[in-house]
Amino acid sequence: MVTLRSQTEICLELFRISQNSLPGRVAFTNRYYGGDEPHTQRVLYVNGGVDPWKELSVGNRTDGGEEAESVFIRDSAHCADMTRGRVTDRRSLKNARQEIEKHVESWLKTAQQEKKRTE
C-alpha cells in the first residue's frame, strides 16, 4: 500500500534526511518557494485530467505585472504536452500545445524587448 511514510522513506535512503526532520524541511521549502501561493513570473502550470498531480487553482496570479496561468488538458495525462505531437493526439492536447507555444512565444518577444531597452 502506498502511504506517506512509504513515499518519504526514500528521503532517508537517498539523501539521509530522517523522517523526524521532514516537517521542518518541507516547511522551509514551502516558505522559500511560496508553497500553494508561489510568486512567479512567466510560468505556465500545465496539468491533465486523467491523472492530475494537483487541482490547479492558480488562475491569473500576478507578481510584478506578469501573469502566472494554468492550462488544464481535460482528457490527457500530466506531462502529455511534453511529448512529440502525433496524428492520434486528442484535440484538447493539440490545443494545449498551441496555447503553450503562444505563451512562450509572447514571453520570448517580451524578453527580447526588455533586453533591447537595457542595452
Stockholm file with secondary structure:
# STOCKHOLM 1.0

chainA/1-119         MVTLRSQTEICLELFRISQNSLPGRVAFTNRYYGGDEPHTQRVLYVNGGVDPWKELSVGNRTDGGEEAESVFIRDSAHCADMTRGRVTDRRSLKNARQEIEKHVESWLKTAQQEKKRTE
#=GR chainA/1-119 SS CCCHHHHHHHHHHHHCCCTTTHHHHHHHHHHHHTTTSCCCSSEEEEEESSSCSSCCCCTTEEETTEEEEEEEETTSCTTGGGSCCCTTSCHHHHHHHHHHHHHHHHHHHHHHHHHHHHC
#=GC SS_cons         CCCHHHHHHHHHHHHCCCTTTHHHHHHHHHHHHTTTSCCCSSEEEEEESSSCSSCCCCTTEEETTEEEEEEEETTSCTTGGGSCCCTTSCHHHHHHHHHHHHHHHHHHHHHHHHHHHHC
//
